[in-house]
Amino acid sequence: MGALPVHLLLIPSLTSVMGATQCVMQDAALLSYIEQRFLSLEKRLEKCNQDAQEYADEFREFSTALLSRLAALSTDKAELRREIEDLLMRMEHTQRDIDYFGSVTDSNACVEVHEDLLEQQLLEEAEEKKRLKLMLNASCDYVLTGIRSLKVVKKTGGKHGSWMKDPGKKHTKIYFFSGSVNNVILEFASVMAFMENTQTPKARRVPLPLPWEGTGHVVYQGFLFYHRHGSLNEIVKFNIQRRSVAGQMLLPGAGRIPAYQLSPQTKIDLAVDEQGLWALHAEPETGGNIVITKINAVAMAVEHSWDTPCSSRDAEAAFMACNSLHVVYNSPSGGSSRIQCVHDVLDALNAYTNPGLPFPRRQGGHSTLHYNPKEKQLFAWGDGSQIVYKLHTEQKV
């Protein structure tokens, strides 16, 4: 009975010892596994280091070889450049010799050809000048020296418009154009009829089949000439009495920019003087300078064109008088109008660009200025007022 309890007491103790032994064996196996994994990683890292070193050595060898090749190419390029320069020098010397021998053998013939060309050019220029003088009637020999006085005939209409007489007809009718786009003109029997306050019953309304654009239209020899609204550079010839279109033409180069910077509504300004019908406009190719074109009013065709030194910048209006363009300038904010550029198409060498002729006793700009050669007056439109200026002229020296 005493031995049995002892045996029973030993069983738990042996069980505890065996459990501890098993745990120790498991830990030893885990440590062995971890050590093997570390050894494997070390081998792989060592292999990576060897590969990287091999790649670095290989790249170093390649770089050395490439730099050596580039140096050789640079040497070859320098040598090739020297050879090319030497060849070009030899070619230049050879060409020089050829030119010298050619000039020695053909100098007389070249001089004769050049003299013939020069003589032909001089003859053509003389013929052209003679033709222009015949076309433009060189007897027009006066110059504008001042604007003497003004008369405000009436104040009616808006900022833009024009009014005029027909200088090519023996009548006193007044033609009135309101606005910068319209298709109706008013015809008055005389200046007195125009000045009356009740203008509507006194005026004859003349509708146009095609509307006008700008304020640069003119009445000449019974016809109205104007820039057609909506077109780039079409000029219409309208028979006022028959109320029908009598002709049309295109004005090359015109219509892309305003003729005058301070009157942007007018792209083509038509004018009349002692020589007939003209067109004034500016072109981008001339730097905005004004171009003069002589128009055959019967055939509706361009007869000749002239570039001028007169700029469209700060210009408000212009007119032709005795073959000469007179450009009127002002400030953008308004002020005193002055003629500051004159260009004679038959005497361009004596053209002057700053005569500085002021308009008398008036502040403000002009929408239009139309010269009447029969009366030697300007019919102007300024801020809604219809104005007449008298001109002072002198004979050309």
HUTA-V257508 format. One record per pair of residues at least 4 apart in sequence whose ideal C-beta (glycine too) atoms are under 6 Angstrom apart, sorted by the first residue. I is the first residue (numbers start at 1). J is the second residue. D is the distance in whole Angstrom. If there is no record, write none. Layout:
BEGIN
i=I j=J d=D
i=I j=J d=D
END
This chain:
BEGIN
i=102 j=106 d=6
i=103 j=107 d=5
i=106 j=110 d=6
i=132 j=136 d=6
i=133 j=138 d=4
i=136 j=275 d=5
i=136 j=323 d=6
i=137 j=275 d=6
i=140 j=274 d=5
i=140 j=322 d=4
i=140 j=323 d=6
i=141 j=396 d=5
i=142 j=322 d=6
i=142 j=393 d=4
i=142 j=395 d=6
i=143 j=396 d=6
i=144 j=391 d=6
i=144 j=393 d=6
i=145 j=392 d=5
i=145 j=394 d=5
i=146 j=392 d=4
i=147 j=359 d=6
i=147 j=360 d=6
i=147 j=389 d=5
i=148 j=390 d=5
i=148 j=392 d=5
i=149 j=390 d=5
i=150 j=360 d=6
i=150 j=387 d=6
i=150 j=389 d=5
i=151 j=388 d=5
i=152 j=385 d=5
i=152 j=387 d=5
i=153 j=386 d=5
i=153 j=388 d=6
i=154 j=195 d=6
i=154 j=386 d=5
i=155 j=384 d=6
i=155 j=385 d=5
i=157 j=161 d=5
i=157 j=178 d=5
i=157 j=384 d=5
i=158 j=384 d=6
i=160 j=179 d=6
i=160 j=180 d=4
i=160 j=215 d=6
i=160 j=265 d=6
i=160 j=367 d=5
i=161 j=177 d=6
i=161 j=178 d=5
i=161 j=381 d=5
i=162 j=177 d=5
i=162 j=215 d=5
i=162 j=368 d=4
i=162 j=381 d=5
i=163 j=176 d=5
i=163 j=379 d=6
i=163 j=386 d=5
i=164 j=175 d=6
i=164 j=219 d=6
i=164 j=370 d=5
i=164 j=379 d=5
i=165 j=372 d=6
i=166 j=219 d=5
i=167 j=272 d=6
i=167 j=372 d=5
i=167 j=373 d=5
i=167 j=374 d=5
i=168 j=220 d=5
i=168 j=221 d=4
i=169 j=222 d=6
i=172 j=190 d=5
i=173 j=187 d=6
i=174 j=188 d=4
i=174 j=191 d=6
i=174 j=194 d=4
i=175 j=185 d=6
i=175 j=187 d=6
i=175 j=219 d=5
i=176 j=186 d=4
i=177 j=185 d=6
i=180 j=214 d=6
i=180 j=215 d=6
i=180 j=265 d=4
i=181 j=213 d=6
i=181 j=229 d=5
i=183 j=208 d=5
i=183 j=211 d=4
i=184 j=205 d=6
i=184 j=207 d=5
i=185 j=206 d=5
i=186 j=203 d=4
i=187 j=204 d=4
i=187 j=206 d=6
i=188 j=193 d=5
i=188 j=194 d=4
i=188 j=203 d=6
i=189 j=193 d=5
i=193 j=202 d=5
i=196 j=202 d=6
i=199 j=203 d=6
i=210 j=228 d=5
i=210 j=236 d=6
i=211 j=229 d=4
i=212 j=217 d=6
i=212 j=226 d=4
i=212 j=229 d=6
i=213 j=227 d=5
i=213 j=229 d=4
i=214 j=227 d=5
i=214 j=265 d=5
i=214 j=266 d=4
i=214 j=267 d=6
i=215 j=266 d=5
i=215 j=367 d=5
i=215 j=368 d=4
i=216 j=266 d=5
i=216 j=268 d=6
i=216 j=269 d=3
i=216 j=270 d=5
i=217 j=226 d=4
i=218 j=225 d=5
i=218 j=270 d=5
i=218 j=272 d=5
i=219 j=224 d=5
i=220 j=272 d=5
i=220 j=277 d=6
i=223 j=237 d=5
i=223 j=239 d=6
i=224 j=238 d=4
i=224 j=240 d=6
i=225 j=237 d=6
i=225 j=270 d=5
i=226 j=236 d=6
i=227 j=268 d=4
i=228 j=234 d=4
i=228 j=236 d=5
i=232 j=255 d=4
i=233 j=250 d=5
i=233 j=251 d=4
i=233 j=254 d=4
i=233 j=255 d=4
i=234 j=250 d=6
i=235 j=249 d=5
i=235 j=251 d=6
i=236 j=248 d=6
i=237 j=246 d=5
i=237 j=247 d=4
i=237 j=300 d=6
i=238 j=245 d=6
i=239 j=244 d=5
i=239 j=246 d=5
i=247 j=300 d=4
i=249 j=300 d=4
i=251 j=279 d=6
i=253 j=283 d=5
i=254 j=268 d=5
i=254 j=281 d=4
i=255 j=267 d=5
i=257 j=282 d=5
i=258 j=264 d=4
i=258 j=267 d=6
i=259 j=266 d=5
i=259 j=269 d=5
i=259 j=280 d=6
i=259 j=281 d=5
i=259 j=282 d=5
i=260 j=312 d=6
i=260 j=315 d=4
i=260 j=316 d=6
i=261 j=312 d=5
i=261 j=313 d=5
i=261 j=314 d=6
i=261 j=315 d=6
i=262 j=316 d=4
i=262 j=330 d=6
i=263 j=316 d=5
i=268 j=279 d=6
i=268 j=281 d=5
i=269 j=280 d=4
i=270 j=279 d=6
i=271 j=278 d=4
i=271 j=319 d=6
i=271 j=320 d=4
i=272 j=277 d=6
i=273 j=320 d=4
i=273 j=321 d=5
i=273 j=371 d=6
i=273 j=373 d=5
i=274 j=322 d=6
i=274 j=373 d=5
i=276 j=297 d=6
i=277 j=295 d=5
i=277 j=297 d=4
i=278 j=294 d=6
i=278 j=320 d=5
i=279 j=293 d=4
i=279 j=295 d=6
i=280 j=290 d=6
i=280 j=318 d=6
i=281 j=291 d=6
i=282 j=288 d=5
i=282 j=290 d=5
i=282 j=312 d=4
i=283 j=291 d=6
i=286 j=307 d=6
i=288 j=312 d=5
i=289 j=308 d=6
i=289 j=311 d=6
i=290 j=308 d=5
i=290 j=310 d=5
i=290 j=312 d=6
i=291 j=307 d=6
i=292 j=306 d=5
i=292 j=325 d=6
i=293 j=302 d=6
i=293 j=305 d=5
i=294 j=303 d=4
i=294 j=304 d=5
i=296 j=301 d=5
i=296 j=303 d=5
i=306 j=345 d=5
i=308 j=343 d=4
i=309 j=353 d=6
i=310 j=327 d=4
i=310 j=341 d=4
i=310 j=343 d=6
i=314 j=329 d=5
i=315 j=327 d=5
i=315 j=329 d=5
i=316 j=328 d=6
i=316 j=330 d=5
i=316 j=365 d=5
i=316 j=366 d=5
i=317 j=328 d=5
i=317 j=366 d=5
i=317 j=368 d=6
i=317 j=369 d=4
i=318 j=327 d=4
i=319 j=326 d=6
i=319 j=369 d=5
i=319 j=371 d=4
i=320 j=325 d=6
i=321 j=371 d=5
i=323 j=344 d=6
i=323 j=345 d=5
i=323 j=346 d=5
i=324 j=342 d=6
i=324 j=344 d=5
i=325 j=343 d=5
i=326 j=339 d=5
i=326 j=342 d=5
i=327 j=341 d=4
i=328 j=337 d=5
i=328 j=339 d=6
i=329 j=338 d=6
i=329 j=340 d=5
i=330 j=335 d=6
i=330 j=337 d=5
i=330 j=365 d=5
i=331 j=335 d=4
i=334 j=364 d=6
i=334 j=365 d=6
i=336 j=358 d=6
i=337 j=359 d=4
i=338 j=356 d=6
i=338 j=358 d=5
i=339 j=355 d=6
i=339 j=357 d=4
i=340 j=354 d=5
i=341 j=353 d=5
i=342 j=352 d=6
i=342 j=355 d=6
i=343 j=351 d=5
i=344 j=351 d=6
i=364 j=382 d=6
i=364 j=383 d=5
i=366 j=380 d=5
i=366 j=382 d=5
i=367 j=381 d=4
i=368 j=381 d=5
i=369 j=378 d=5
i=369 j=380 d=5
i=370 j=379 d=5
i=371 j=378 d=6
i=372 j=377 d=5
i=376 j=391 d=5
i=377 j=388 d=6
i=377 j=390 d=6
i=378 j=389 d=4
i=380 j=387 d=4
i=382 j=387 d=6
END
